[in-house]
Amino acid sequence: MTAYYNEIDPYAVEWLRNLIKKGLIADGEVDTRSIVDVRPDDLAGFDQCHFFAGIGGWSLAFRMAGFPDDQPGWSASLPCQPFSVASVHPDTAAKGQADDRHLLPVFIPLVAERRPPIIFGEQVANAIKWGWLDEAFGALEDIGYACGAAIMPALAFGARHERKRISWVADARGKGWPGHQPIECLPVSAEETFSLYGDALAGAGRALDGDYSGLLPCDGLSVVLERHATKGYGNAIVPEQQAQFIRAAIG
């Protein structure tokens, strides 16, 4: 197996396993433990590792960017709740680095031990106000990674929602990175979107009706989930958005 997926949400885990079975994302193993319990040796033998994997959007983005399943690389959509403006309920309000859900300090030691050649990730733009990006890049640069980022909304890729995110990369090969460079939109038709993951989604979720006729170009994985499986919406990235960033980083 080429890929390791780490995800604790049972619903997202079900999606992952179905998507793997249907070949829509890289073949691999799903680890349902918290990242807190993951040890570096657990990651031996995997070409790609996707942390906080959600429903596998990063694996799809890798493929869309021409990044083969057996090419070593990691992804990490570290929890956004400590920094998100959407966390307004008193019990879930953003607390920044004081929040137990701030798991960057748990992730960095795994990186330091395993030394993946390249890591891609995304985070809510509001995290910059909390110093998250400085913290992440400082920790990664301390262990020899060159880092860069761009802030892009999904609507720049034809999606019908803003979904503004920090896309970031950490490269262990010493490659320089001109951060915030313009990233050209790559149109993806509704037909291509359906062919990429429509069939797998239709068989994976509990509440899908299989009707994708209303999709616009570049809608992105999250819109499909918003319509057909609300629970999965918060566990998704927009693959077209991140695929463009991956191309820019490795091109």
C-alpha positions as CSV (number, residue, x, y, z in Angstrom):
1,M,0.0,0.0,0.0
2,T,1.3,3.4,-0.9
3,A,-0.7,5.7,1.4
4,Y,-1.4,6.2,5.1
5,Y,-4.5,8.1,6.1
6,N,-5.0,9.4,9.7
7,E,-8.5,10.4,10.6
8,I,-10.6,10.0,13.8
9,D,-14.1,10.9,12.6
10,P,-16.0,7.7,12.0
11,Y,-18.1,9.2,9.2
12,A,-15.0,10.5,7.3
13,V,-13.3,7.1,7.9
14,E,-16.2,5.4,6.1
15,W,-15.8,7.7,3.1
16,L,-12.0,7.1,3.0
17,R,-12.4,3.4,2.9
18,N,-15.0,3.5,0.2
19,L,-13.0,5.9,-1.9
20,I,-9.9,3.7,-1.5
21,K,-12.0,0.7,-2.5
22,K,-13.2,2.4,-5.7
23,G,-9.7,3.6,-6.6
24,L,-10.6,7.3,-6.4
25,I,-7.7,8.0,-4.0
26,A,-4.4,6.2,-3.5
27,D,-4.6,2.7,-2.1
28,G,-3.6,2.7,1.5
29,E,-4.4,2.1,5.2
30,V,-6.7,4.2,7.4
31,D,-5.5,4.7,10.9
32,T,-8.4,5.8,13.2
33,R,-6.2,6.8,16.2
34,S,-5.6,10.3,17.3
35,I,-2.4,11.7,15.9
36,V,-1.3,12.0,19.5
37,D,-1.0,8.2,19.6
38,V,0.9,7.9,16.3
39,R,4.6,7.1,16.5
40,P,7.2,7.7,13.8
41,D,7.7,3.9,13.3
42,D,4.0,3.6,12.4
43,L,4.6,5.5,9.3
44,A,7.5,3.3,7.9
45,G,6.8,1.8,4.5
46,F,4.3,4.4,3.3
47,D,5.1,6.6,0.3
48,Q,2.4,9.2,1.2
49,C,1.0,10.2,4.5
50,H,-2.2,12.2,4.8
51,F,-2.9,13.6,8.3
52,F,-6.3,14.9,9.3
53,A,-7.2,13.2,6.1
54,G,-11.0,14.0,6.1
55,I,-12.4,12.2,3.1
56,G,-9.2,12.0,1.1
57,G,-9.2,15.3,-0.8
58,W,-5.5,15.7,-0.6
59,S,-4.8,12.4,-2.3
60,L,-7.1,13.5,-5.1
61,A,-5.4,16.8,-5.3
62,F,-2.0,15.0,-5.6
63,R,-3.3,13.0,-8.5
64,M,-4.8,16.0,-10.2
65,A,-1.5,17.8,-9.9
66,G,0.4,14.9,-11.6
67,F,1.9,13.8,-8.3
68,P,2.0,10.0,-8.5
69,D,0.6,7.8,-5.7
70,D,4.1,6.3,-5.2
71,Q,5.9,9.6,-5.0
72,P,6.8,10.4,-1.4
73,G,5.0,13.3,0.2
74,W,2.8,14.3,3.1
75,S,-0.3,16.4,3.6
76,A,-1.8,17.9,6.7
77,S,-5.0,19.8,7.2
78,L,-4.2,20.7,10.8
79,P,-7.3,21.5,12.9
80,C,-8.7,25.0,12.1
81,Q,-11.1,25.2,15.1
82,P,-8.6,26.9,17.4
83,F,-8.3,29.8,14.9
84,S,-11.6,29.8,12.9
85,V,-14.0,32.7,12.9
86,A,-16.7,30.1,12.6
87,S,-16.0,28.9,16.2
88,V,-18.3,31.2,18.0
89,H,-20.1,29.0,20.5
90,P,-18.6,29.4,24.0
91,D,-17.7,25.7,24.2
92,T,-16.0,25.7,20.8
93,A,-14.8,29.3,20.4
94,A,-11.3,29.9,19.0
95,K,-8.7,29.8,21.7
96,G,-5.6,29.8,19.5
97,Q,-2.5,28.0,20.7
98,A,-4.2,27.4,24.1
99,D,-6.8,25.2,22.5
100,D,-6.3,21.4,23.0
101,R,-7.1,21.0,19.3
102,H,-3.9,22.9,18.3
103,L,-2.0,19.9,17.2
104,L,0.9,21.4,15.3
105,P,3.3,20.6,18.2
106,V,2.3,17.0,17.8
107,F,2.8,17.0,14.1
108,I,6.2,18.5,13.9
109,P,8.1,15.7,15.8
110,L,6.7,13.2,13.3
111,V,8.0,15.3,10.5
112,A,11.4,15.7,12.2
113,E,11.7,11.9,12.7
114,R,10.5,10.7,9.3
115,R,11.8,13.6,7.1
116,P,9.3,13.5,4.2
117,P,10.8,15.3,1.1
118,I,7.8,17.6,0.8
119,I,4.7,18.5,2.8
120,F,1.5,20.3,1.7
121,G,-1.1,21.7,3.9
122,E,-4.0,24.1,4.3
123,Q,-5.4,26.2,7.1
124,V,-8.0,28.9,7.6
125,A,-6.7,32.4,6.7
126,N,-7.7,33.7,10.1
127,A,-4.9,31.6,11.7
128,I,-2.4,34.2,10.5
129,K,-3.8,36.6,13.1
130,W,-2.9,34.1,15.8
131,G,0.6,33.6,14.6
132,W,0.0,30.1,13.4
133,L,1.8,30.4,10.1
134,D,4.9,32.0,11.8
135,E,4.8,29.1,14.3
136,A,4.5,26.4,11.7
137,F,7.1,27.8,9.4
138,G,9.5,28.6,12.3
139,A,9.3,25.0,13.5
140,L,9.7,23.5,10.0
141,E,12.6,25.8,9.1
142,D,14.3,24.9,12.3
143,I,14.5,21.3,11.0
144,G,15.7,22.2,7.6
145,Y,12.6,22.8,5.5
146,A,12.1,25.7,3.0
147,C,8.5,27.0,3.4
148,G,6.1,29.1,1.4
149,A,2.4,29.9,1.3
150,A,-0.4,31.6,-0.7
151,I,-3.8,32.6,0.4
152,M,-6.5,31.6,-2.2
153,P,-10.2,31.5,-2.2
154,A,-12.0,28.5,-3.8
155,L,-14.1,31.0,-5.8
156,A,-10.9,31.9,-7.8
157,F,-11.2,28.4,-9.2
158,G,-14.8,28.6,-10.2
159,A,-16.4,27.3,-7.0
160,R,-19.6,29.0,-5.7
161,H,-18.2,29.6,-2.2
162,E,-15.3,31.6,-0.9
163,R,-13.5,29.0,1.2
164,K,-10.4,31.2,1.6
165,R,-7.5,29.1,2.8
166,I,-3.8,29.3,3.4
167,S,-2.1,26.8,1.2
168,W,1.4,26.0,2.4
169,V,4.4,23.9,1.4
170,A,7.5,22.7,3.3
171,D,10.3,21.4,1.1
172,A,13.2,19.4,2.6
173,R,15.2,19.6,-0.6
174,G,16.2,23.2,0.0
175,K,14.2,24.5,-2.9
176,G,13.4,28.2,-2.6
177,W,9.8,29.4,-2.7
178,P,8.5,32.7,-3.9
179,G,5.5,32.9,-1.6
180,H,2.2,34.5,-2.7
181,Q,2.9,34.1,-6.4
182,P,-0.1,34.3,-8.8
183,I,-1.7,30.9,-9.3
184,E,-3.7,30.4,-12.5
185,C,-7.2,28.8,-12.3
186,L,-7.4,25.4,-13.9
187,P,-11.0,24.9,-15.1
188,V,-12.5,21.5,-14.4
189,S,-15.7,20.6,-16.1
190,A,-18.7,19.1,-14.4
191,E,-18.2,15.9,-16.4
192,E,-14.6,15.7,-15.3
193,T,-15.5,16.4,-11.7
194,F,-18.1,13.6,-11.8
195,S,-15.7,11.2,-13.5
196,L,-13.1,11.9,-10.8
197,Y,-15.1,11.1,-7.8
198,G,-18.9,11.1,-8.5
199,D,-19.3,7.3,-8.7
200,A,-17.3,6.8,-5.5
201,L,-19.3,9.4,-3.6
202,A,-22.6,7.8,-4.8
203,G,-21.5,4.6,-3.2
204,A,-19.8,5.9,-0.1
205,G,-22.2,8.1,1.7
206,R,-25.5,7.2,3.5
207,A,-27.5,10.2,2.1
208,L,-26.4,10.5,-1.5
209,D,-28.9,10.6,-4.3
210,G,-26.3,10.5,-7.1
211,D,-27.5,13.6,-8.9
212,Y,-24.6,15.8,-9.9
213,S,-26.2,17.5,-12.9
214,G,-26.1,21.0,-11.4
215,L,-22.4,21.2,-10.8
216,L,-20.5,24.1,-12.3
217,P,-16.9,24.0,-13.4
218,C,-14.4,23.8,-10.6
219,D,-17.1,23.3,-8.0
220,G,-14.7,21.3,-5.9
221,L,-15.2,18.3,-3.6
222,S,-16.7,20.4,-0.7
223,V,-19.7,21.5,-2.8
224,V,-20.6,17.9,-3.6
225,L,-20.5,17.1,0.0
226,E,-22.5,20.1,1.1
227,R,-25.3,19.1,-1.1
228,H,-25.4,15.4,-0.5
229,A,-23.7,14.7,2.9
230,T,-23.5,17.7,5.1
231,K,-21.5,15.8,7.7
232,G,-18.7,15.4,5.2
233,Y,-18.6,19.1,4.2
234,G,-16.4,20.1,7.1
235,N,-14.0,17.2,6.3
236,A,-13.3,18.3,2.8
237,I,-10.8,20.5,0.9
238,V,-11.3,21.7,-2.7
239,P,-8.9,19.5,-4.7
240,E,-8.7,21.8,-7.7
241,Q,-7.6,24.6,-5.4
242,Q,-4.8,22.6,-3.8
243,A,-3.8,20.9,-7.1
244,Q,-2.9,24.3,-8.5
245,F,-0.9,25.1,-5.5
246,I,1.0,21.8,-5.7
247,R,1.8,22.4,-9.4
248,A,3.1,25.8,-8.5
249,A,5.3,24.4,-5.8
250,I,6.8,21.5,-7.7
251,G,6.7,23.0,-11.2
